[in-house]
Amino acid sequence: MPRTDPPARPTSVPESAGIFHRGYLLVTLGACALVFLAAFESLAVTTIMPLVSRELDGASLYALAFAGPLATGVIGMVAAGSWSDRKGPVAPLLAAVGMFVVGLLIAGTAGTMPVLVSGRLVQGLGGGGLTVALYVVIARVYPPVLHPKIFAAFSAAWVIPSLVGPFAAGAVAQLAGWQWVFLGVVGLVVPALLLTAPALRGLNGSPGAAAGDPPANVETAAGGRAPGGLAKLALAALAALAVLGLNLSAAVPGAGAVLAAAAVAVALLAVRPLMPRGTLTARRGLPSVILTRGLASAAFFGAEVYLPYLLVERYAFAPTFAGLTLTGGAIAWAAASAIQGRLGTRLEHRKAVRIGSALVFGAVVLAFVTTVLAWPAAVAIAGWIFAGGGMGLMYPRLSVMTLALSTKDTEGFNSSAMSISDSLGGALALAGTGIVFAAFATATPTASFAGVFALTAVIGLAAVAVAPRVAVVPAAVRTPA
């Protein structure tokens, strides 16, 4: 097969240029618009899901409505990573956005909880592909010196959705019906896509690998070369099915625990070849970067989706105000991300990750204590601001380290591995919290929520333990001040 050279970055852009220089402007605006879209949808759905669950009598599928799209997102990530490495990121990006819209339409017109969950699964396919395609776009367009700033801009793109998303979603759900929260997001896709498509013209093209060949220099967790395209998709599908099976295992009388353990084992074995070697054993360097991303995601999102639920069920908050919990955390995420971008090398990558993981762990513990001791809801809400700050501090640095430790041929693979760890970690945590929540449902009124926060606190502690093992990025590619 003929080989093609990677598309060149804008040659007229001076080295001192920022991400809003005219050579990067359209790509920056288009990519941030897509992040804005995903942020609004995520925050809005988390806000209204307690109301949806009550209206559709879907409490048993509550966790699956969040874990499902994270699980199917693994398939989208693998497909987009392989596709981007071979043909460039534009086509997978457009396909991912289209799939995301289809999922929104299914969920927005659902009359039962199973149909809504089906729409969420389709959303996950598109959302996973979108994430990986955008990471490859960043690697192809921006020089390494600008990577921390564009990732900080992505976090900033969460600010407006954080301010208005939860409140607006709660208001729309109460006044017009929760269906319009899904359908309304569809209207945001068109301007984002119109802005992004012209900006990415010319980015198609492989960075040098022959079409159909896996990256030759990727050492996977299973050893040897990365599996080919179809094999990777099959492994991703197996992992997704295992996560879905874990969500449903509690419904099997007498064998739920065995099935749950088997599902976790299958999921981890399936994704093992899709990760750099040593990821599941926390090997120092890039493997621990990937693993820390997954553990942090599991602790944060596993707890976050239950905070509005707790406020609605135990503190009698209206959905509109329960969503303000997410607002505080997301604003703190964006602010911390901006701060770390300005600090540059004055804040070393490993230190940022260690501080961030500790903040997330502490916030989850605070939510647990608030639940058990019946402290005022304001305590848990305030604590979640620290969790958001921790994520904003470490997430951009983990992204920077992943790209800095990748080659042209492995940008897609490593970006996919990071995103898979992110989503699979969250999916497994949400599946686990769903099982715990159901198991304690017949106990005291607060036992279910206490069990959820206890489990996510344990995961957060694991993130704190792995964080010191992340990579030390070579000086040539470190963030400048």
C-alpha positions as CSV (number, residue, x, y, z in Angstrom):
1,M,0.0,0.0,0.0
2,P,1.3,3.5,-0.7
3,R,2.4,5.5,2.3
4,T,1.6,9.1,2.9
5,D,3.3,11.8,4.9
6,P,1.6,13.4,7.8
7,P,0.0,16.7,7.2
8,A,2.2,19.5,8.2
9,R,1.4,21.9,10.9
10,P,0.8,25.5,9.8
11,T,4.2,26.7,8.5
12,S,3.4,30.4,8.9
13,V,2.8,30.2,12.6
14,P,5.7,31.6,14.7
15,E,7.1,29.4,17.5
16,S,5.8,31.9,20.1
17,A,2.2,31.7,18.8
18,G,-0.6,30.6,21.1
19,I,-3.6,28.4,20.4
20,F,-5.7,31.3,19.2
21,H,-3.2,32.4,16.5
22,R,-4.9,32.6,13.1
23,G,-3.0,29.5,12.0
24,Y,-4.7,27.5,14.8
25,L,-7.8,29.5,15.5
26,L,-10.4,27.5,13.6
27,V,-9.2,24.2,14.9
28,T,-9.1,25.5,18.4
29,L,-12.6,26.9,18.2
30,G,-14.0,23.8,16.5
31,A,-12.5,21.4,18.9
32,C,-13.6,23.4,22.0
33,A,-17.1,23.6,20.5
34,L,-17.3,19.8,20.5
35,V,-15.9,19.6,24.0
36,F,-18.6,22.1,25.0
37,L,-21.2,19.9,23.4
38,A,-20.1,16.8,25.2
39,A,-19.8,18.7,28.5
40,F,-23.3,20.1,28.3
41,E,-24.8,16.7,27.6
42,S,-22.9,15.0,30.4
43,L,-23.8,17.5,33.0
44,A,-27.4,17.8,31.9
45,V,-28.1,14.1,31.8
46,T,-26.5,13.6,35.2
47,T,-28.8,16.3,36.6
48,I,-32.0,14.9,35.2
49,M,-31.4,11.2,35.6
50,P,-33.0,10.9,39.1
51,L,-36.2,12.4,37.6
52,V,-36.0,10.1,34.5
53,S,-35.5,7.1,36.7
54,R,-38.5,7.9,38.8
55,E,-40.8,8.7,35.9
56,L,-39.8,5.6,33.9
57,D,-39.6,3.3,36.9
58,G,-36.0,2.6,36.1
59,A,-34.1,2.6,39.4
60,S,-32.7,-0.9,38.6
61,L,-31.1,0.5,35.4
62,Y,-29.9,3.8,36.9
63,A,-26.3,2.8,37.0
64,L,-26.4,1.2,33.6
65,A,-27.6,4.5,32.1
66,F,-24.2,5.8,33.0
67,A,-22.0,2.8,32.8
68,G,-23.4,1.6,29.5
69,P,-22.2,4.6,27.4
70,L,-18.8,4.4,29.0
71,A,-18.6,0.7,28.1
72,T,-19.7,1.1,24.5
73,G,-17.4,4.1,24.3
74,V,-14.5,1.7,24.5
75,I,-15.6,0.3,21.2
76,G,-15.8,3.8,19.7
77,M,-12.4,4.7,21.1
78,V,-10.6,1.6,19.6
79,A,-12.3,2.1,16.2
80,A,-11.4,5.9,16.2
81,G,-7.8,5.3,17.3
82,S,-7.2,2.6,14.6
83,W,-9.0,4.6,12.0
84,S,-7.1,7.8,12.9
85,D,-3.7,6.1,12.8
86,R,-4.4,4.8,9.3
87,K,-6.5,7.5,7.6
88,G,-6.3,10.6,9.7
89,P,-8.7,12.0,12.4
90,V,-11.3,13.8,10.3
91,A,-13.5,11.0,9.0
92,P,-13.7,9.2,12.5
93,L,-14.5,12.6,14.1
94,L,-17.4,13.2,11.8
95,A,-18.7,9.6,12.1
96,A,-18.5,9.9,15.9
97,V,-20.5,13.1,16.0
98,G,-23.1,11.5,13.8
99,M,-23.4,8.5,16.1
100,F,-23.6,10.8,19.1
101,V,-26.6,12.6,17.6
102,V,-28.4,9.3,16.8
103,G,-28.1,8.3,20.4
104,L,-29.5,11.6,21.6
105,L,-32.5,11.2,19.4
106,I,-33.2,7.6,20.6
107,A,-32.9,8.7,24.3
108,G,-35.0,11.8,23.7
109,T,-37.9,9.9,22.2
110,A,-37.7,6.9,24.7
111,G,-40.9,5.9,26.5
112,T,-39.3,3.2,28.7
113,M,-36.0,3.0,30.6
114,P,-34.6,0.1,28.4
115,V,-35.1,2.2,25.3
116,L,-33.4,5.2,26.9
117,V,-30.5,3.0,28.0
118,S,-30.2,1.8,24.4
119,G,-29.9,5.4,23.2
120,R,-27.3,6.0,25.8
121,L,-25.3,3.0,24.5
122,V,-25.3,4.5,21.0
123,Q,-24.3,7.9,22.5
124,G,-21.3,6.1,24.1
125,L,-20.1,4.8,20.7
126,G,-20.0,8.3,19.4
127,G,-18.7,10.0,22.5
128,G,-15.8,7.5,22.7
129,G,-14.8,8.0,19.1
130,L,-15.0,11.8,19.5
131,T,-12.6,11.9,22.4
132,V,-9.9,9.9,20.6
133,A,-10.2,11.7,17.3
134,L,-9.8,15.0,19.0
135,Y,-6.7,13.9,20.8
136,V,-5.2,12.8,17.5
137,V,-6.2,16.2,16.0
138,I,-4.2,17.9,18.8
139,A,-1.2,15.8,18.2
140,R,-1.2,16.5,14.4
141,V,-1.9,20.2,14.6
142,Y,-0.3,21.7,17.6
143,P,3.4,21.5,18.6
144,P,4.1,19.9,22.0
145,V,4.7,23.3,23.6
146,L,1.0,24.1,23.1
147,H,-0.5,20.8,24.3
148,P,-1.0,22.0,27.9
149,K,-2.7,25.1,26.7
150,I,-5.1,23.4,24.4
151,F,-6.0,20.8,27.1
152,A,-6.6,23.7,29.5
153,A,-8.8,25.3,26.8
154,F,-10.8,22.0,26.7
155,S,-11.3,22.3,30.5
156,A,-12.3,25.9,30.1
157,A,-14.9,24.8,27.6
158,W,-16.7,23.1,30.5
159,V,-17.1,26.4,32.3
160,I,-20.3,27.7,30.6
161,P,-22.0,24.3,30.6
162,S,-21.0,24.1,34.3
163,L,-22.6,27.4,35.0
164,V,-25.9,27.0,33.1
165,G,-26.1,23.3,32.2
166,P,-27.3,21.7,35.4
167,F,-29.7,24.5,36.3
168,A,-31.0,24.7,32.7
169,A,-31.4,20.9,32.5
170,G,-33.4,20.8,35.7
171,A,-35.6,23.7,34.6
172,V,-36.2,22.2,31.2
173,A,-37.1,18.9,32.7
174,Q,-39.5,20.4,35.1
175,L,-41.2,22.8,32.7
176,A,-41.1,21.0,29.3
177,G,-40.1,17.4,30.1
178,W,-36.8,15.7,30.4
179,Q,-37.0,14.5,26.8
180,W,-36.1,18.0,25.6
181,V,-32.8,17.9,27.5
182,F,-31.6,15.2,25.1
183,L,-33.3,16.7,22.0
184,G,-32.1,20.2,22.8
185,V,-28.5,19.1,22.7
186,V,-29.0,17.9,19.1
187,G,-29.4,21.5,18.1
188,L,-25.9,22.3,19.4
189,V,-24.3,19.8,17.1
190,V,-25.0,21.6,13.8
191,P,-23.0,24.8,14.6
192,A,-20.2,22.9,16.2
193,L,-19.9,20.6,13.2
194,L,-20.1,23.5,10.7
195,L,-17.3,25.2,12.6
196,T,-15.1,22.1,13.0
197,A,-15.3,20.5,9.5
198,P,-13.7,23.3,7.5
199,A,-11.1,23.8,10.3
200,L,-9.9,20.2,9.9
201,R,-9.7,20.2,6.1
202,G,-6.4,18.7,5.1
203,L,-5.7,16.7,8.2
204,N,-6.7,13.3,6.6
205,G,-3.7,11.1,5.9
206,S,-1.7,8.5,7.8
207,P,1.4,9.6,9.7
208,G,3.3,6.8,7.9
209,A,1.8,3.4,8.6
210,A,0.5,1.4,5.8
211,A,-3.3,1.1,5.8
212,G,-4.4,-1.9,7.8
213,D,-1.1,-2.4,9.7
214,P,-1.0,-1.9,13.5
215,P,1.7,0.3,14.9
216,A,4.8,-1.7,14.7
217,N,6.5,-0.3,17.8
218,V,3.6,-0.6,20.3
219,E,4.4,-3.0,23.2
220,T,1.1,-4.0,24.6
221,A,0.2,-5.3,28.0
222,A,0.1,-8.8,26.6
223,G,3.5,-8.5,24.9
224,G,4.4,-8.2,21.3
225,R,2.6,-6.0,18.7
226,A,-0.7,-4.5,19.0
227,P,-3.6,-6.5,17.6
228,G,-5.0,-5.6,14.2
229,G,-8.1,-3.6,13.6
230,L,-10.7,-6.3,13.7
231,A,-9.1,-8.0,16.7
232,K,-9.0,-4.7,18.6
233,L,-12.7,-4.1,17.9
234,A,-13.5,-7.7,19.0
235,L,-11.6,-7.2,22.2
236,A,-13.3,-3.8,22.8
237,A,-16.7,-5.3,22.2
238,L,-15.9,-8.2,24.6
239,A,-14.9,-5.7,27.3
240,A,-18.1,-3.7,26.7
241,L,-20.3,-6.8,27.0
242,A,-18.5,-7.8,30.2
243,V,-19.3,-4.4,31.7
244,L,-22.9,-4.6,30.6
245,G,-23.0,-8.1,32.1
246,L,-21.6,-6.8,35.4
247,N,-24.4,-4.3,35.6
248,L,-27.0,-7.0,35.1
249,S,-25.3,-9.7,37.3
250,A,-27.2,-8.6,40.5
251,A,-30.4,-9.7,38.9
252,V,-29.3,-13.3,38.7
253,P,-30.4,-15.1,42.0
254,G,-27.7,-17.1,43.7
255,A,-25.0,-16.5,41.2
256,G,-24.7,-12.8,41.1
257,A,-21.4,-12.6,42.9
258,V,-19.7,-15.2,40.7
259,L,-21.0,-13.6,37.5
260,A,-19.8,-10.2,38.7
261,A,-16.3,-11.5,39.4
262,A,-16.2,-13.2,36.1
263,A,-17.4,-10.1,34.2
264,V,-14.6,-8.0,35.8
265,A,-12.0,-10.6,34.9
266,V,-13.2,-10.8,31.3
267,A,-13.3,-7.0,31.0
268,L,-9.7,-6.6,32.2
269,L,-8.4,-9.5,30.1
270,A,-10.1,-8.1,27.0
271,V,-8.5,-4.6,27.3
272,R,-5.1,-5.9,28.3
273,P,-3.8,-6.1,24.7
274,L,-5.2,-2.6,24.1
275,M,-2.9,-1.0,26.7
276,P,0.8,-0.4,26.9
277,R,2.6,-3.3,28.6
278,G,2.5,-3.1,32.4
279,T,-0.6,-0.9,32.6
280,L,-2.6,-3.3,34.8
281,T,0.4,-3.9,37.1
282,A,1.2,-0.1,37.4
283,R,4.6,-0.3,35.8
284,R,6.4,3.1,36.1
285,G,6.1,5.5,33.2
286,L,3.4,5.6,30.6
287,P,1.6,2.5,31.9
288,S,1.0,4.2,35.3
289,V,-0.1,7.3,33.5
290,I,-2.8,5.3,31.7
291,L,-3.8,3.4,34.9
292,T,-4.0,6.6,37.0
293,R,-6.3,8.1,34.5
294,G,-8.6,5.1,34.8
295,L,-8.6,5.0,38.6
296,A,-9.2,8.8,39.0
297,S,-12.1,8.6,36.5
298,A,-13.6,5.6,38.4
299,A,-13.4,7.4,41.8
300,F,-14.7,10.7,40.5
301,F,-17.5,9.7,38.2
302,G,-18.5,6.7,40.2
303,A,-19.3,9.1,43.1
304,E,-20.5,12.1,41.1
305,V,-23.5,10.5,39.5
306,Y,-24.9,9.6,42.9
307,L,-24.5,13.1,44.4
308,P,-27.6,14.6,42.7
309,Y,-29.4,11.4,43.5
310,L,-28.5,11.7,47.2
311,L,-29.6,15.3,47.2
312,V,-33.0,14.5,45.6
313,E,-33.8,11.4,47.6
314,R,-32.4,12.2,51.0
315,Y,-32.3,16.0,51.2
316,A,-35.5,16.7,49.1
317,F,-33.6,19.0,46.6
318,A,-35.4,19.8,43.3
319,P,-33.5,18.5,40.3
320,T,-32.7,22.1,39.3
321,F,-30.7,22.7,42.5
322,A,-29.3,19.2,42.9
323,G,-27.4,19.9,39.7
324,L,-25.6,22.8,41.3
325,T,-23.4,20.2,42.9
326,L,-22.0,19.5,39.4
327,T,-21.6,23.2,38.7
328,G,-19.3,23.8,41.6
329,G,-17.1,20.8,40.8
330,A,-16.9,21.5,37.1
331,I,-16.0,25.2,37.6
332,A,-13.3,24.1,40.0
333,W,-12.1,21.6,37.3
334,A,-11.8,24.4,34.7
335,A,-10.1,26.8,37.1
336,A,-7.6,24.3,38.3
337,S,-6.8,23.3,34.7
338,A,-6.2,26.9,33.8
339,I,-3.9,27.4,36.8
340,Q,-1.8,24.3,36.0
341,G,-1.5,25.6,32.4
342,R,-0.1,28.9,33.6
343,L,2.2,27.3,36.1
344,G,4.0,25.2,33.5
345,T,7.2,23.5,34.7
346,R,6.9,25.4,38.0
347,L,4.5,22.6,38.9
348,E,6.1,19.3,37.9
349,H,3.8,16.8,36.2
350,R,4.1,14.0,38.8
351,K,3.4,16.5,41.7
352,A,0.3,17.8,39.9
353,V,-1.0,14.2,39.6
354,R,-0.3,13.4,43.2
355,I,-2.0,16.5,44.5
356,G,-5.0,16.0,42.2
357,S,-5.5,12.3,43.1
358,A,-5.4,13.2,46.8
359,L,-8.0,15.9,46.4
360,V,-10.4,13.5,44.6
361,F,-9.9,10.9,47.3
362,G,-10.5,13.4,50.1
363,A,-13.7,14.7,48.5
364,V,-15.2,11.2,48.1
365,V,-14.3,10.4,51.8
366,L,-16.1,13.7,52.8
367,A,-19.2,12.6,50.8
368,F,-19.1,9.3,52.6
369,V,-18.9,10.9,56.0
370,T,-21.6,13.4,55.2
371,T,-23.9,10.6,54.3
372,V,-23.2,8.4,57.3
373,L,-23.3,11.2,59.9
374,A,-26.2,13.1,58.2
375,W,-24.2,16.3,57.9
376,P,-25.7,19.2,56.0
377,A,-25.8,18.7,52.2
378,A,-23.6,21.8,51.9
379,V,-20.6,19.9,53.2
380,A,-20.7,17.3,50.4
381,I,-21.4,20.0,47.8
382,A,-18.4,22.1,49.1
383,G,-16.2,19.0,49.2
384,W,-17.0,18.2,45.5
385,I,-15.4,21.5,44.6
386,F,-12.1,20.1,45.8
387,A,-12.8,16.9,43.7
388,G,-13.3,19.0,40.6
389,G,-10.1,21.0,41.4
390,G,-8.1,17.8,41.7
391,M,-9.4,16.5,38.3
392,G,-8.6,19.8,36.6
393,L,-5.1,19.7,38.1
394,M,-4.1,16.2,37.0
395,Y,-6.2,15.5,33.8
396,P,-4.4,17.9,31.5
397,R,-1.0,16.7,32.8
398,L,-1.9,13.1,32.2
399,S,-2.9,14.0,28.7
400,V,0.3,15.9,28.1
401,M,2.4,13.0,29.4
402,T,0.6,10.5,27.1
403,L,1.2,12.5,24.0
404,A,4.8,13.4,25.0
405,L,5.6,9.7,25.4
406,S,4.0,8.8,22.0
407,T,5.5,8.6,18.5
408,K,3.6,9.5,15.3
409,D,2.7,5.9,14.8
410,T,1.4,5.4,18.4
411,E,-0.5,8.7,18.9
412,G,-3.8,7.0,18.1
413,F,-3.0,3.8,20.1
414,N,-1.9,5.6,23.2
415,S,-4.6,8.2,23.1
416,S,-7.1,5.3,22.6
417,A,-5.5,3.4,25.6
418,M,-5.8,6.5,27.8
419,S,-9.4,7.1,26.8
420,I,-10.2,3.4,27.2
421,S,-8.8,3.4,30.7
422,D,-10.8,6.6,31.4
423,S,-14.1,5.1,30.2
424,L,-13.6,1.5,31.4
425,G,-12.6,2.7,34.8
426,G,-15.7,4.8,35.1
427,A,-17.9,2.0,33.6
428,L,-16.6,-0.6,36.0
429,A,-17.0,1.7,39.0
430,L,-20.5,2.6,38.0
431,A,-21.4,-1.0,37.5
432,G,-19.9,-1.8,40.9
433,T,-21.7,1.1,42.6
434,G,-25.0,0.0,41.0
435,I,-24.6,-3.5,42.5
436,V,-23.7,-2.0,45.9
437,F,-26.6,0.5,45.8
438,A,-29.1,-2.3,45.0
439,A,-27.6,-4.6,47.6
440,F,-28.2,-2.1,50.4
441,A,-31.5,-0.8,49.2
442,T,-33.4,-2.7,51.8
443,A,-31.2,-1.5,54.7
444,T,-31.3,1.9,56.3
445,P,-32.2,4.9,54.1
446,T,-28.6,6.0,53.8
447,A,-26.9,2.6,53.5
448,S,-27.1,2.5,49.7
449,F,-25.4,5.9,49.3
450,A,-22.9,5.1,52.0
451,G,-21.9,1.9,50.2
452,V,-21.4,3.8,46.9
453,F,-19.1,6.4,48.4
454,A,-17.2,3.7,50.4
455,L,-16.5,1.8,47.2
456,T,-15.4,4.9,45.3
457,A,-13.2,6.0,48.2
458,V,-11.3,2.7,48.0
459,I,-10.8,3.3,44.2
460,G,-9.6,6.8,45.0
461,L,-7.1,5.5,47.5
462,A,-5.7,3.2,44.7
463,A,-5.3,6.3,42.5
464,V,-3.3,8.0,45.2
465,A,-1.1,4.9,45.5
466,V,-0.4,4.7,41.8
467,A,0.1,8.4,41.1
468,P,3.8,8.6,42.2
469,R,4.6,6.0,39.6
470,V,3.6,8.2,36.6
471,A,6.1,9.1,33.9
472,V,8.8,11.7,34.2
473,V,8.6,13.5,30.8
474,P,11.9,14.2,29.1
475,A,13.0,17.8,29.4
476,A,12.7,18.4,25.7
477,V,8.9,18.0,25.8
478,R,8.0,19.4,29.2
479,T,5.6,22.2,29.6
480,P,7.2,25.6,29.4
481,A,6.5,28.2,32.0
